[in-house]
Amino acid sequence: MLEVGNRIVMVSGASRGIGRAVVDRLLASGFRVSAGLRDPSRLAESERLMTYRYDAEDARSPISWVNATVARWGGIDAIVNAAGINPKVRVSDEGENELDEMWRVNVKGPLRLVRATLPHLAVCGHGRVINLGSLAGKRVGSNVGYAMTKFAVVALTHGIRREGRAAGIRATVICPGLCCHRHDAERRRDSPPRDEPAGRHRPPGGNRTHAAEQRVGLRDARALPVRTDALKPGRDDDIRSG
């Protein structure tokens, strides 16, 4: 088993929200992190943190980011796909511009980064891919466009584990509930309350994890619990819900 300090993890969407929380937790745990974000000036580099401009809509961006990471540290052990957007798209809406944008960022972005890193993940023999999904990828609310992209992320994760198993690559998709970063704040402001099936009552206290996530404000996003055990060798692929 490799020492934690020798592992290199690439994290997209690293400037805020869950992506930033993942970066902070990995650094605190001793990992070396390559943070991809549209504005690298939002994170200060250190001995174990490098930043790189990453645009999930640009097909060339993941290739140059991977090359820069390998040039600095010599390899890649894991990637965390946390970049994503959440404009509201309903079935009854006209036009497809926002849906196309979500598809490029939320689905093709992770796919392209996985493709760019696969040779390096295979060489290290214990590669890990962590995709940020959503409960919207398991049940559909008012934003059907977002749910479509997150269902696709779940499917992508299954595809990675099937194709990568022989090379020791494992894949996990994390499906959190609502947490109060910018995307969810906008969704709650713009969306009516979610309908509950007739006769169904939430138990006292509700879903504790869901309620706890709702209480965390944007400036406290880094306080969200972030587990690093999915990066440990020997752990199989899985799907986890918040």
JOBELQUI-V677439 format. One record per helix or strand of 2 or more residues. SS is the DSSP state (H for helix, E for strand). FROM is the first residue (numbers start at 0). LEN is the number of residues. If there is no record, write none. Layout:
<<SS/FROM/LEN> <SS/FROM/LEN>>
This chain:
<<H/3/3> <E/7/5> <H/16/13> <E/31/6> <H/39/3> <E/48/5> <H/60/13> <E/77/4> <H/96/28> <E/127/5> <H/134/3> <H/143/24> <E/169/6> <H/181/9> <H/207/8> <H/217/6> <H/228/3> <E/237/4>>
